[in-house]
Amino acid sequence: QKNHLFRRTFKYSIEYNADISLVITLRHNRQIFFFNLNSLWSPLYKQLVCYFAGVKK
């Protein structure tokens, strides 16, 4: 399902000429997946890792 979501996101970005950044975090193990078409637009990877590290229980 994750790969399907990434493909749909890519298709949307092409169809609408949009810059898209998508982050998926799995709740059970806090694994993080990134999909980013424009590295100048998205949040920094380090910022996201710090945020989600603080959310862990």
PyMOL Python script that loads the backbone (N, CA, C, O; Angstrom):
from pymol import cmd

cmd.read_pdbstr("""\
ATOM      1  N   GLN A   1       0.817  -1.197   0.000  1.00  0.00           N
ATOM      2  CA  GLN A   1       0.000   0.000   0.000  1.00  0.00           C
ATOM      3  C   GLN A   1       0.858   1.257   0.000  1.00  0.00           C
ATOM      4  O   GLN A   1       0.503   2.264  -0.612  1.00  0.00           O
ATOM      5  N   LYS A   2       1.990   1.186   0.693  1.00  0.00           N
ATOM      6  CA  LYS A   2       2.886   2.343   0.737  1.00  0.00           C
ATOM      7  C   LYS A   2       3.375   2.694  -0.664  1.00  0.00           C
ATOM      8  O   LYS A   2       3.378   3.863  -1.050  1.00  0.00           O
ATOM      9  N   ASN A   3       3.787   1.688  -1.421  1.00  0.00           N
ATOM     10  CA  ASN A   3       4.278   1.942  -2.777  1.00  0.00           C
ATOM     11  C   ASN A   3       3.180   2.508  -3.668  1.00  0.00           C
ATOM     12  O   ASN A   3       3.444   3.364  -4.513  1.00  0.00           O
ATOM     13  N   HIS A   4       1.953   2.036  -3.484  1.00  0.00           N
ATOM     14  CA  HIS A   4       0.825   2.561  -4.259  1.00  0.00           C
ATOM     15  C   HIS A   4       0.625   4.047  -3.949  1.00  0.00           C
ATOM     16  O   HIS A   4       0.384   4.847  -4.853  1.00  0.00           O
ATOM     17  N   LEU A   5       0.726   4.402  -2.690  1.00  0.00           N
ATOM     18  CA  LEU A   5       0.566   5.800  -2.292  1.00  0.00           C
ATOM     19  C   LEU A   5       1.657   6.671  -2.908  1.00  0.00           C
ATOM     20  O   LEU A   5       1.381   7.783  -3.357  1.00  0.00           O
ATOM     21  N   PHE A   6       2.888   6.177  -2.932  1.00  0.00           N
ATOM     22  CA  PHE A   6       3.981   6.928  -3.551  1.00  0.00           C
ATOM     23  C   PHE A   6       3.755   7.096  -5.051  1.00  0.00           C
ATOM     24  O   PHE A   6       4.011   8.168  -5.599  1.00  0.00           O
ATOM     25  N   ARG A   7       3.283   6.056  -5.713  1.00  0.00           N
ATOM     26  CA  ARG A   7       3.010   6.158  -7.155  1.00  0.00           C
ATOM     27  C   ARG A   7       1.910   7.172  -7.434  1.00  0.00           C
ATOM     28  O   ARG A   7       2.019   7.971  -8.364  1.00  0.00           O
ATOM     29  N   ARG A   8       0.852   7.143  -6.634  1.00  0.00           N
ATOM     30  CA  ARG A   8      -0.247   8.098  -6.819  1.00  0.00           C
ATOM     31  C   ARG A   8       0.224   9.532  -6.559  1.00  0.00           C
ATOM     32  O   ARG A   8      -0.182  10.461  -7.256  1.00  0.00           O
ATOM     33  N   THR A   9       1.065   9.699  -5.570  1.00  0.00           N
ATOM     34  CA  THR A   9       1.611  11.016  -5.265  1.00  0.00           C
ATOM     35  C   THR A   9       2.441  11.537  -6.428  1.00  0.00           C
ATOM     36  O   THR A   9       2.329  12.702  -6.808  1.00  0.00           O
ATOM     37  N   PHE A  10       3.272  10.670  -6.990  1.00  0.00           N
ATOM     38  CA  PHE A  10       4.093  11.057  -8.137  1.00  0.00           C
ATOM     39  C   PHE A  10       3.207  11.431  -9.325  1.00  0.00           C
ATOM     40  O   PHE A  10       3.452  12.438  -9.989  1.00  0.00           O
ATOM     41  N   LYS A  11       2.186  10.629  -9.592  1.00  0.00           N
ATOM     42  CA  LYS A  11       1.272  10.902 -10.704  1.00  0.00           C
ATOM     43  C   LYS A  11       0.576  12.258 -10.512  1.00  0.00           C
ATOM     44  O   LYS A  11       0.450  13.035 -11.458  1.00  0.00           O
ATOM     45  N   TYR A  12       0.130  12.530  -9.295  1.00  0.00           N
ATOM     46  CA  TYR A  12      -0.520  13.802  -8.988  1.00  0.00           C
ATOM     47  C   TYR A  12       0.434  14.968  -9.247  1.00  0.00           C
ATOM     48  O   TYR A  12       0.041  15.986  -9.817  1.00  0.00           O
ATOM     49  N   SER A  13       1.691  14.811  -8.823  1.00  0.00           N
ATOM     50  CA  SER A  13       2.656  15.899  -9.002  1.00  0.00           C
ATOM     51  C   SER A  13       2.904  16.201 -10.473  1.00  0.00           C
ATOM     52  O   SER A  13       3.078  17.361 -10.847  1.00  0.00           O
ATOM     53  N   ILE A  14       2.921  15.170 -11.310  1.00  0.00           N
ATOM     54  CA  ILE A  14       3.113  15.367 -12.746  1.00  0.00           C
ATOM     55  C   ILE A  14       1.870  16.012 -13.362  1.00  0.00           C
ATOM     56  O   ILE A  14       1.970  16.966 -14.134  1.00  0.00           O
ATOM     57  N   GLU A  15       0.709  15.481 -13.011  1.00  0.00           N
ATOM     58  CA  GLU A  15      -0.549  15.958 -13.594  1.00  0.00           C
ATOM     59  C   GLU A  15      -0.827  17.422 -13.263  1.00  0.00           C
ATOM     60  O   GLU A  15      -1.306  18.171 -14.115  1.00  0.00           O
ATOM     61  N   TYR A  16      -0.526  17.834 -12.022  1.00  0.00           N
ATOM     62  CA  TYR A  16      -0.851  19.189 -11.588  1.00  0.00           C
ATOM     63  C   TYR A  16       0.377  20.089 -11.437  1.00  0.00           C
ATOM     64  O   TYR A  16       0.278  21.198 -10.912  1.00  0.00           O
ATOM     65  N   ASN A  17       1.544  19.602 -11.903  1.00  0.00           N
ATOM     66  CA  ASN A  17       2.785  20.370 -11.819  1.00  0.00           C
ATOM     67  C   ASN A  17       2.995  20.893 -10.398  1.00  0.00           C
ATOM     68  O   ASN A  17       3.197  22.088 -10.183  1.00  0.00           O
ATOM     69  N   ALA A  18       2.942  19.969  -9.433  1.00  0.00           N
ATOM     70  CA  ALA A  18       3.016  20.330  -8.019  1.00  0.00           C
ATOM     71  C   ALA A  18       4.273  19.753  -7.375  1.00  0.00           C
ATOM     72  O   ALA A  18       4.720  18.660  -7.723  1.00  0.00           O
ATOM     73  N   ASP A  19       4.832  20.504  -6.432  1.00  0.00           N
ATOM     74  CA  ASP A  19       5.908  19.987  -5.595  1.00  0.00           C
ATOM     75  C   ASP A  19       5.259  19.310  -4.394  1.00  0.00           C
ATOM     76  O   ASP A  19       4.449  19.917  -3.693  1.00  0.00           O
ATOM     77  N   ILE A  20       5.616  18.062  -4.161  1.00  0.00           N
ATOM     78  CA  ILE A  20       4.982  17.297  -3.095  1.00  0.00           C
ATOM     79  C   ILE A  20       6.046  16.676  -2.209  1.00  0.00           C
ATOM     80  O   ILE A  20       7.053  16.152  -2.686  1.00  0.00           O
ATOM     81  N   SER A  21       5.805  16.745  -0.928  1.00  0.00           N
ATOM     82  CA  SER A  21       6.645  16.069   0.044  1.00  0.00           C
ATOM     83  C   SER A  21       5.718  15.229   0.911  1.00  0.00           C
ATOM     84  O   SER A  21       4.764  15.747   1.492  1.00  0.00           O
ATOM     85  N   LEU A  22       5.999  13.940   0.999  1.00  0.00           N
ATOM     86  CA  LEU A  22       5.138  13.021   1.742  1.00  0.00           C
ATOM     87  C   LEU A  22       5.987  12.272   2.752  1.00  0.00           C
ATOM     88  O   LEU A  22       7.042  11.737   2.409  1.00  0.00           O
ATOM     89  N   VAL A  23       5.533  12.233   3.995  1.00  0.00           N
ATOM     90  CA  VAL A  23       6.240  11.506   5.045  1.00  0.00           C
ATOM     91  C   VAL A  23       5.269  10.508   5.652  1.00  0.00           C
ATOM     92  O   VAL A  23       4.153  10.863   6.030  1.00  0.00           O
ATOM     93  N   ILE A  24       5.700   9.259   5.742  1.00  0.00           N
ATOM     94  CA  ILE A  24       4.899   8.211   6.368  1.00  0.00           C
ATOM     95  C   ILE A  24       5.691   7.677   7.551  1.00  0.00           C
ATOM     96  O   ILE A  24       6.851   7.293   7.403  1.00  0.00           O
ATOM     97  N   THR A  25       5.068   7.650   8.724  1.00  0.00           N
ATOM     98  CA  THR A  25       5.698   7.093   9.915  1.00  0.00           C
ATOM     99  C   THR A  25       4.865   5.915  10.395  1.00  0.00           C
ATOM    100  O   THR A  25       3.672   6.058  10.662  1.00  0.00           O
ATOM    101  N   LEU A  26       5.493   4.754  10.502  1.00  0.00           N
ATOM    102  CA  LEU A  26       4.803   3.581  11.022  1.00  0.00           C
ATOM    103  C   LEU A  26       4.752   3.678  12.541  1.00  0.00           C
ATOM    104  O   LEU A  26       5.783   3.869  13.186  1.00  0.00           O
ATOM    105  N   ARG A  27       3.588   3.553  13.103  1.00  0.00           N
ATOM    106  CA  ARG A  27       3.418   3.750  14.542  1.00  0.00           C
ATOM    107  C   ARG A  27       4.088   2.667  15.377  1.00  0.00           C
ATOM    108  O   ARG A  27       4.629   2.953  16.445  1.00  0.00           O
ATOM    109  N   HIS A  28       4.056   1.440  14.904  1.00  0.00           N
ATOM    110  CA  HIS A  28       4.559   0.345  15.738  1.00  0.00           C
ATOM    111  C   HIS A  28       6.076   0.343  15.896  1.00  0.00           C
ATOM    112  O   HIS A  28       6.575  -0.129  16.918  1.00  0.00           O
ATOM    113  N   ASN A  29       6.825   0.854  14.922  1.00  0.00           N
ATOM    114  CA  ASN A  29       8.286   0.856  15.052  1.00  0.00           C
ATOM    115  C   ASN A  29       8.922   2.204  14.708  1.00  0.00           C
ATOM    116  O   ASN A  29      10.148   2.316  14.695  1.00  0.00           O
ATOM    117  N   ARG A  30       8.123   3.210  14.434  1.00  0.00           N
ATOM    118  CA  ARG A  30       8.574   4.569  14.122  1.00  0.00           C
ATOM    119  C   ARG A  30       9.468   4.632  12.896  1.00  0.00           C
ATOM    120  O   ARG A  30      10.278   5.550  12.768  1.00  0.00           O
ATOM    121  N   GLN A  31       9.334   3.672  11.996  1.00  0.00           N
ATOM    122  CA  GLN A  31      10.079   3.721  10.743  1.00  0.00           C
ATOM    123  C   GLN A  31       9.509   4.858   9.902  1.00  0.00           C
ATOM    124  O   GLN A  31       8.292   5.026   9.820  1.00  0.00           O
ATOM    125  N   ILE A  32      10.391   5.640   9.274  1.00  0.00           N
ATOM    126  CA  ILE A  32       9.981   6.820   8.523  1.00  0.00           C
ATOM    127  C   ILE A  32      10.314   6.631   7.052  1.00  0.00           C
ATOM    128  O   ILE A  32      11.427   6.234   6.705  1.00  0.00           O
ATOM    129  N   PHE A  33       9.336   6.919   6.180  1.00  0.00           N
ATOM    130  CA  PHE A  33       9.515   6.852   4.734  1.00  0.00           C
ATOM    131  C   PHE A  33       9.271   8.243   4.159  1.00  0.00           C
ATOM    132  O   PHE A  33       8.305   8.914   4.523  1.00  0.00           O
ATOM    133  N   PHE A  34      10.153   8.668   3.260  1.00  0.00           N
ATOM    134  CA  PHE A  34      10.044   9.986   2.642  1.00  0.00           C
ATOM    135  C   PHE A  34       9.825   9.855   1.142  1.00  0.00           C
ATOM    136  O   PHE A  34      10.411   8.992   0.488  1.00  0.00           O
ATOM    137  N   PHE A  35       8.982  10.715   0.613  1.00  0.00           N
ATOM    138  CA  PHE A  35       8.840  10.892  -0.829  1.00  0.00           C
ATOM    139  C   PHE A  35       8.913  12.386  -1.049  1.00  0.00           C
ATOM    140  O   PHE A  35       8.080  13.134  -0.538  1.00  0.00           O
ATOM    141  N   ASN A  36       9.898  12.826  -1.804  1.00  0.00           N
ATOM    142  CA  ASN A  36      10.105  14.255  -1.971  1.00  0.00           C
ATOM    143  C   ASN A  36      10.526  14.548  -3.403  1.00  0.00           C
ATOM    144  O   ASN A  36      11.480  13.957  -3.908  1.00  0.00           O
ATOM    145  N   LEU A  37       9.820  15.454  -4.051  1.00  0.00           N
ATOM    146  CA  LEU A  37      10.147  15.815  -5.425  1.00  0.00           C
ATOM    147  C   LEU A  37      10.972  17.088  -5.532  1.00  0.00           C
ATOM    148  O   LEU A  37      11.529  17.373  -6.592  1.00  0.00           O
ATOM    149  N   ASN A  38      11.059  17.850  -4.463  1.00  0.00           N
ATOM    150  CA  ASN A  38      11.812  19.099  -4.498  1.00  0.00           C
ATOM    151  C   ASN A  38      12.523  19.266  -3.160  1.00  0.00           C
ATOM    152  O   ASN A  38      11.899  19.643  -2.168  1.00  0.00           O
ATOM    153  N   SER A  39      13.806  18.993  -3.127  1.00  0.00           N
ATOM    154  CA  SER A  39      14.548  19.027  -1.867  1.00  0.00           C
ATOM    155  C   SER A  39      14.648  20.432  -1.273  1.00  0.00           C
ATOM    156  O   SER A  39      14.954  20.573  -0.089  1.00  0.00           O
ATOM    157  N   LEU A  40      14.399  21.454  -2.056  1.00  0.00           N
ATOM    158  CA  LEU A  40      14.453  22.819  -1.537  1.00  0.00           C
ATOM    159  C   LEU A  40      13.164  23.214  -0.818  1.00  0.00           C
ATOM    160  O   LEU A  40      13.137  24.224  -0.115  1.00  0.00           O
ATOM    161  N   TRP A  41      12.117  22.445  -0.984  1.00  0.00           N
ATOM    162  CA  TRP A  41      10.811  22.824  -0.460  1.00  0.00           C
ATOM    163  C   TRP A  41      10.443  22.111   0.838  1.00  0.00           C
ATOM    164  O   TRP A  41       9.751  22.691   1.675  1.00  0.00           O
ATOM    165  N   SER A  42      10.872  20.905   1.021  1.00  0.00           N
ATOM    166  CA  SER A  42      10.399  20.093   2.146  1.00  0.00           C
ATOM    167  C   SER A  42      11.131  20.415   3.444  1.00  0.00           C
ATOM    168  O   SER A  42      12.197  21.030   3.425  1.00  0.00           O
ATOM    169  N   PRO A  43      10.557  19.997   4.570  1.00  0.00           N
ATOM    170  CA  PRO A  43      11.247  20.158   5.853  1.00  0.00           C
ATOM    171  C   PRO A  43      12.556  19.360   5.843  1.00  0.00           C
ATOM    172  O   PRO A  43      12.687  18.368   5.127  1.00  0.00           O
ATOM    173  N   LEU A  44      13.489  19.798   6.627  1.00  0.00           N
ATOM    174  CA  LEU A  44      14.751  19.084   6.714  1.00  0.00           C
ATOM    175  C   LEU A  44      14.556  17.713   7.349  1.00  0.00           C
ATOM    176  O   LEU A  44      13.783  17.563   8.295  1.00  0.00           O
ATOM    177  N   TYR A  45      15.248  16.735   6.835  1.00  0.00           N
ATOM    178  CA  TYR A  45      15.174  15.373   7.360  1.00  0.00           C
ATOM    179  C   TYR A  45      15.508  15.346   8.853  1.00  0.00           C
ATOM    180  O   TYR A  45      14.832  14.669   9.627  1.00  0.00           O
ATOM    181  N   LYS A  46      16.549  16.079   9.259  1.00  0.00           N
ATOM    182  CA  LYS A  46      16.961  16.091  10.665  1.00  0.00           C
ATOM    183  C   LYS A  46      15.866  16.657  11.563  1.00  0.00           C
ATOM    184  O   LYS A  46      15.685  16.187  12.686  1.00  0.00           O
ATOM    185  N   GLN A  47      15.137  17.658  11.081  1.00  0.00           N
ATOM    186  CA  GLN A  47      14.047  18.234  11.868  1.00  0.00           C
ATOM    187  C   GLN A  47      12.955  17.198  12.097  1.00  0.00           C
ATOM    188  O   GLN A  47      12.429  17.075  13.203  1.00  0.00           O
ATOM    189  N   LEU A  48      12.618  16.460  11.053  1.00  0.00           N
ATOM    190  CA  LEU A  48      11.566  15.459  11.177  1.00  0.00           C
ATOM    191  C   LEU A  48      11.986  14.322  12.093  1.00  0.00           C
ATOM    192  O   LEU A  48      11.185  13.850  12.900  1.00  0.00           O
ATOM    193  N   VAL A  49      13.219  13.881  11.980  1.00  0.00           N
ATOM    194  CA  VAL A  49      13.708  12.800  12.830  1.00  0.00           C
ATOM    195  C   VAL A  49      13.676  13.231  14.290  1.00  0.00           C
ATOM    196  O   VAL A  49      13.278  12.451  15.155  1.00  0.00           O
ATOM    197  N   CYS A  50      14.089  14.457  14.573  1.00  0.00           N
ATOM    198  CA  CYS A  50      14.051  14.961  15.951  1.00  0.00           C
ATOM    199  C   CYS A  50      12.626  15.029  16.470  1.00  0.00           C
ATOM    200  O   CYS A  50      12.371  14.683  17.624  1.00  0.00           O
ATOM    201  N   TYR A  51      11.702  15.466  15.644  1.00  0.00           N
ATOM    202  CA  TYR A  51      10.305  15.565  16.065  1.00  0.00           C
ATOM    203  C   TYR A  51       9.751  14.192  16.401  1.00  0.00           C
ATOM    204  O   TYR A  51       9.180  14.001  17.475  1.00  0.00           O
ATOM    205  N   PHE A  52       9.911  13.238  15.499  1.00  0.00           N
ATOM    206  CA  PHE A  52       9.336  11.918  15.709  1.00  0.00           C
ATOM    207  C   PHE A  52      10.069  11.143  16.796  1.00  0.00           C
ATOM    208  O   PHE A  52       9.470  10.270  17.424  1.00  0.00           O
ATOM    209  N   ALA A  53      11.328  11.430  17.035  1.00  0.00           N
ATOM    210  CA  ALA A  53      12.056  10.779  18.128  1.00  0.00           C
ATOM    211  C   ALA A  53      11.468  11.199  19.467  1.00  0.00           C
ATOM    212  O   ALA A  53      11.437  10.403  20.405  1.00  0.00           O
ATOM    213  N   GLY A  54      11.003  12.435  19.567  1.00  0.00           N
ATOM    214  CA  GLY A  54      10.396  12.917  20.799  1.00  0.00           C
ATOM    215  C   GLY A  54       9.019  12.343  21.055  1.00  0.00           C
ATOM    216  O   GLY A  54       8.540  12.384  22.188  1.00  0.00           O
ATOM    217  N   VAL A  55       8.371  11.812  20.035  1.00  0.00           N
ATOM    218  CA  VAL A  55       7.024  11.266  20.156  1.00  0.00           C
ATOM    219  C   VAL A  55       7.049   9.823  20.648  1.00  0.00           C
ATOM    220  O   VAL A  55       6.042   9.332  21.157  1.00  0.00           O
ATOM    221  N   LYS A  56       8.174   9.138  20.505  1.00  0.00           N
ATOM    222  CA  LYS A  56       8.265   7.727  20.902  1.00  0.00           C
ATOM    223  C   LYS A  56       7.892   7.549  22.359  1.00  0.00           C
ATOM    224  O   LYS A  56       8.147   8.415  23.196  1.00  0.00           O
ATOM    225  N   LYS A  57       7.283   6.412  22.643  1.00  0.00           N
ATOM    226  CA  LYS A  57       6.881   6.113  24.026  1.00  0.00           C
ATOM    227  C   LYS A  57       7.852   5.146  24.647  1.00  0.00           C
ATOM    228  O   LYS A  57       7.690   4.769  25.808  1.00  0.00           O
TER     229      LYS A  57
END
""", "prot")
cmd.dss("prot")
cmd.show_as("cartoon", "prot")
cmd.util.cbc("prot")
cmd.orient("prot")
